[in-house]
Amino acid sequence: MTRRGLVTAEPRGVDALSGVERQACNGGRALSTRRLGVHRVTCFARDRAGNLATAHVEYLVVDRRVSQG
């Protein structure tokens, strides 16, 4: 991901029995590309029975203007 670029995370929880009640990533906030380096985003899905699943993923923000000599 380049600095100040666009990055999105979308939860895709599925529950064939009780159905998904709520799901979100990053607490519902937009992901940041303002700072360089590794960032972590957490997504969750909760079904109507109260079961909770979480997933974590990391993304790297780089500045492509920096020479890769």
Stockholm file with secondary structure:
# STOCKHOLM 1.0

chainA/1-69         MTRRGLVTAEPRGVDALSGVERQACNGGRALSTRRLGVHRVTCFARDRAGNLATAHVEYLVVDRRVSQG
#=GR chainA/1-69 SS CBTTCCCCCCCCCCCSSSCEEEEEEGGGCCCCCSSCEEEEEEEEEEETTSCEEEEEEEEEEBCTTSCCC
#=GC SS_cons        CBTTCCCCCCCCCCCSSSCEEEEEEGGGCCCCCSSCEEEEEEEEEEETTSCEEEEEEEEEEBCTTSCCC
//
